[in-house]
Amino acid sequence: MTAANVADYVESARRFLPDFAYQYLEGGAEDEITMTANRAAFRRIGFTPRVLVDVDAVDTRATLAGASAAWPAVVGPTGLNGLYWPRAEETLAQAAHAAGLPFALSTASTSLIEDVRRASDGELWLQLYVQQDRRIAESMMARARANGFTTLLLTVDTPVTGQRDHYARTGFTLPLRWTPRLLWDVLAHPRWVARVGRHGVPQLVNIAKSAGLGPGIEAQAAALSRQMDRSLAWDDLAWLRRHWPGRILVKGVQSVDDAVRASRHDMDGVVLSNHGGRQLDGAPSAMEILAGARASTPRGFELFIDGGVRRGSDIVKAVALGARGVLLGRAPLYGLAGHGRAGVDHVLALVFNELQICLRLIGCARIDALDASWLSVACDAHAFDR
């Protein structure tokens, strides 16, 4: 298959993966209203191009949480990636580094912090879930610091797992319970079995190491989800600061008010995010609150967004509304599934090429010159605030 865009890789991933794995990648919460709205928010925004501008060269460089990047994107944190390809996080980190981007490793990764660092000399960030036993999070932060990770993403939108109907439809559980239906699903995808399935169900090795757990996905999954610290509150950010001297971004902020609160609690920025529509169905998309958050938080407080970024033009729209950059979650995984490193490289190259084309067509030679005047919708401070 010759893929022309990210959507082509979606179809490729669907063919390669068993249904339970594809639905885990692609599915959202409940009726998937929020997941659909994430893409719709980008489609509602148009451009106001300038013409007769010298765009022979365009400058896409950005500084993301103090790190230089070739363009304003991060290969974002996603969990259980071993369902899609062996040594998935190492592969994603290597591809991100080759593209000049940071890579954020999930607490729910199937590769160790130490192995990802050995695989890549690039800029690495850690996404953190906090369990009831906070010593687990403290261990994970210490391991990341020892391996040169620079930025921490504290995810705050998952006190419980959202209602994901596709789990029931496909029979997805951790550990997998082998029913005739699930067995048929797997056997109907021999390429996946040959490449991924023969290694067995991937393990949540990062959480296992910091929690002192041995092999066994059931105990690991319990440590990740059922033992999540539901008491975590704003005052606990001081505890986080004591254990992480680098930059901290609060990920999962879904209102302007909470973005402001984060800025007042000594955070370096936030990721406006609804977890890709996988948690609360009916949550706002990041693009809907971005302009209001930018207007209400201090200069230098960094805003990132995720959810539904599929085109280079999406990145232009986000930066024009005040985002420092975007997190790419599902998009690289579509390339990873069935194609490995080559697929991730190509997805990132496609999005970067679209980004450059968009900048040239709107007449903007420097991405840091973007503001709301380049967009064809009302983008006053609270245009997207709910």
N, C-alpha and C positions, 0 to 999 in steps of 0.2 A: 504494500500500500504506500502510495505517495501522499503524505499528509500535507494539506495546504494550511491548516489552522488547528487550534486546540480541539475544536469540535470533532475533527476527523480522528483524533486520538481517543476521544471518548468512545467512539464506535469500535475502535480497535481494542480498547481495554474491555469493552463489553463482550467481545467475541473470545478474548483470551481467558478471562476470569470465570470461574464458577459463579453462579448467580449469587450465592451467599457473600462471596468476596466483592463482587461488583456492587451489590446493594450496600455493603458496608462502606465502600468508597463513595458511591454516588447518592445514597439515600439521605433524606432529611428527617426532621421530626414531624410527627402527626400527619397533617394534610400537606406538608411541604409548602405552605404559604410563604413563609419567610425565605426559604431557599429560592423560590421562584422570584420573590421580590428583590433579592440581591441582584439578579441580572436585570430586572426591569428598571431598577434605580439608575443603572448606567444608560440604558436605552432612552430614558426620558431626557437625557442631557445631550445637547448638540453643541456645535462650535460656531464661533464668529471668526472666520479666517481673515488674515491680512494677506494681500498679494503684493507682487513686485518687491519682495524681501529677499535678501541674499541668504539662501539656506543651502548653499553648496556644502557647508559643513554644519552639523548640529552637535551641540554639547549636551550629552545626557548624564553627565557625572553628577553624583550626589554624595552627601555625607549623612550616613544613617547611624544614629546613636554613636557618633564619634568616629565611625569607620568609613573609609572611602569605598564607594561602590561605583561600578561602571554605569549603572542606571538605578533609579529609585525603586528597587524591589529586593525582597528577601525571600529565599526559598523557605517557606514557613513550616512550623512544626505540625506534623501529622502522626497519628499513632498506628501501631500494628502494621507497619509498612511491609513487613516480611510476608504478608499475604500476597503481595504483588510481585516481589522479586527477591532473590537471596541477597543478603548484605545490603539491604535497601538503603539504609541511612548513610552508609559509607558511599554508596553510589550517588545519592542526592548531594552529599557534601562535596564530592569531587566535581560534579557537574556545576554546582553553584560557584565553586572557586574558579573553575574554568571560564564561567560567564562573568566573573568579577563581582559576585554577589555574596552576602552573608548567607549562612545556613543555620536555621534554628532547629535544634534537636528536641524532640518531645520526651517528656517523662515516660510516656507510653511507647518508647522506641523499642525496636527489636534488635538494636545494636548498642553496645556499651559506649558510654562517653569516651572511654580510653581508646576503643577501636576506631571510632569516628575521627578522633584527633590523629591517630596514626595514619589514617587513610587520606587526610587532607591537611595542607598547610594554610587553609583559608580561614576567613573570619567565621567564628562559631559562636552561636548564642544558645542559651538553654531555656526551654519552656518548662515551667515548674507547676506541678500540682502539689498541694499541701495536704498530707494525710493527718489523721488524728494524732498519731505519733510523729511529732514534728522533727524528731531526730532523723527520720528518713529524708525529709527535705533538706535538713542541715547537711547530711552526708552527701546528698546529690550536689548541693551547691559547692561543698568543699572539693569534691571530685572534679567538678567543672572548672573551678578556679585553678586547681592544680594542673589542669590540662589546657589552660590558656583561653577558656571561654570568656567573652568580654561583657556580654549583655544578658540580663535575666528577664524573661517574660513570665510574669506571674499571672496564670490563668484564673479568673475569678467567676466565671459564668457556669461552673459545673459542680455546685454543691450536691446535685444528684444528676444522673444521666437522663437526658430528655426522653420522652416517649417516642421510640423509633419503631413504627409498625412493621417495618421491613424485617426486623429481627424475628418476629413471629412468623412472617410469611415464608422466610427462607430457612428457618430453623437455626439461625445463628446464635450460638451461645459460646461462652468461654468456661470450661473447655468445650470443644465440639462434641455433640452427642450424635453418634452415627445412626441415623434413621435410614430406611431404604430411599427416601426422597433425597436426603443429603448425599448419600453414596452415589446415587445416579447423577446428581448434579456434578459431583467431582469427576466421575468416570467419563462424563460427556465432554470433558475438557482435557484431553490427553496431553496437550502442549503444556498446560499449567501443571499437571501432575509431574511431567518429566522435569520441568524447570524448578517448580516451587514445592509442590505437594509431597514430593519424595523426601523432603527434609522434615516433614511433620509440621504440626501446628507451631508457628513461630512463638517464641517466648518473650515475655516482657522483662528482658534481662537487666535493664537499667534499674527498674523499681526493685527487682529481685535482689540485686547486689546491695543497694542501699538499705533495704529492709531486712537483709540477712536471710533471704529465702533461698531454698534450693530449687531444682527444676520442678516444674508443675505449674501450668498456666492457671489452674483454678485458684490457688493461693495467691498468685501474682495479680490476677484480676481483682480479687477481693481487696488486696492491699491498695490497688489503684482506685477502685470505685466505692465499694461498700464501706471502706474506712476513710473516706474523704472527710476532711475537717470542715464540718458545716458551721462551726462557730467562728471561722475566720472573719475578721472585721477590720475596719479602717485602722484602728489603733495598733493592729498587729503588723502594720507595715514598718513600724520601728524595729520590731524583731527581725524582719527581713533585712533591713539596712545593716543590722549588726553582723549579719552573716554574708552579706554580698556588698563589697566595696565598689563594684563597678556600676554601670548604668542599669536601671530597673524600669521596665515598661509594664504597666498593668494592662493585661490582655482580657478582653471580654467586656469592656465598658460599652454601655448601650444607652447612655443619656448624656446630655451636655452637663447636667449637674454633677454627675459622677466624674466626668473628665476634669471639672473644676476642683472637686474634692481631691482627686489624685495629685493635681498640681500643688495643692496646699499641704499634702502629706509627704513632701520631699521626693516625689517620684520624678523621673526624667521625662516621662511621656506616657502615652496610652496607645493601645491598639483598639480602635473602635471596631467591634466584632460581635456577631451573633453566633459564632462557632460554625459558620458555614450553613446556618439554618438547621443545625443538628440538635439544638437544645430547646429553646422556647419558641414554639410556633406562634407567630404574631409579634415577635420582637422587631424593632426597626432595623433597616439596613444601615450599614455604616455610612453610606453616601448621604443618607437622609439627615444625619446629625452632624456631618463633618463641618459644614460651614459655620453652624452655631458653635461647635466646640472650638473651632479656630478663633472665632471672634471673642470667646469668653475665657480663654486660657492665655497665660503670659507668653510673650515672645521668647522663643527658645525652647518652649515646652513642646516636645515632639509628638505629632499625631501620625499614626499609621492606621491603615484600614485593611480589612480583608473581607472576603465573601463575594464570590461571583466574578472575580477578575479573570477574564479570559482573553482579552485583547490588549495590544499595546495602547490603543486609544483609551481604554479604561484607566490606565495609569496616568495618561495626560489629564483626564478629567479629575482624577483624585488629587493630583498635585495642584491643579488650577484652583481647587476648592480648599487647599490648605494642608493637604497631607504631605508629610516628609517622604513617605514611600508607601508601598503596598506589600502585603504578604501573599505569596503565591502558595496556596494549599493544594487543592485538587489538581490544578493544571499540570504540574510536573509529574504527579502520580499517574495521570493518564498516559504519559509517555513512558514512565517506568514499567507499567504493566504490559508485559509481552515484548518490550524492546530494550529494557535495561538502560544502561548509560547512554546509548545512542538515542533512545527515545527522549530522555530527559534533556540531553543536549539540544535536540531538535526543537522541542517545545520552547525552551528558553530562547533559542535563536529566532523562532517564529515570532514570539512576543516582542523581543527586542527590535526585530526588523519592522514590525508594525508600529512600534513606538517611534522609530526614526521617520517612517513614512508619514505618520500623523503630524509630527512636529513640522516637517517640511510643508505639508499641505495646508496647515493653518498659518504658516509663515512665522514660526517661532524658532529661532536658531539656538536658543539656550533654554533648557528645561526649567532652570531656576528663575526665568523671567515670567513664567506662567502665573496668572491670577484669574479671578472670576470673569474678567473682561473678555477672555478668550472663549467663554461659553455663551450659548444662546438661550439660557434660561435665567430666571430671576435668581440671583445668587447673593442676596443681601445676607446679613449676619445670621438671620434666623429663618432663611427660606426653607430649610429642610428640617427644622427643629420640630419635634412633636411634644 
